[in-house]
Amino acid sequence: MSTYCFDNSEIYYCMEADQQFIETVVKAIVNNPDKVKTSRIIDERGVLITLDVDPADMGYVIGRSGQTARSLRTLLKIVGAKHNARVNLKINEPEGGRGPRQPRMENGPIDTSAVDNLEI
């Protein structure tokens, strides 16, 4: 894989192409791009990129019904395939990000009097 090196705030660091790609895309869609952090781990199953974002930006990263997250993972797999690597994305849920799920409250019987006399 290609390595990209940057000099940012007197800290010199290098990133692989897949990590740089996901960080650039996510920074473009969130409101707090300075809080976007990625880490990259390589093991026998491939490359795992872990993404951390500001709790307020989780909705932008996940998207409606997970569509944005699914799309990010698909694009990342394409970037990985270009470099003969299997790349996966893990999105870390921030502390206190999602509270416990509230059970549905039943309001009692449903009034169906408006449609009881319909003939079909």
Secondary structure, DSSP 8 states (H G I E B T S, - for coil): --EEEEEETTEEEEEEHHHHHHHHHHHHHSS-GGG-EEEEEEETTEEEEEEE--GGGHHHHH-GGGHHHHHHHHHHHHHHHHTT--EEEEE---TT-S---------SS---TTTTT---
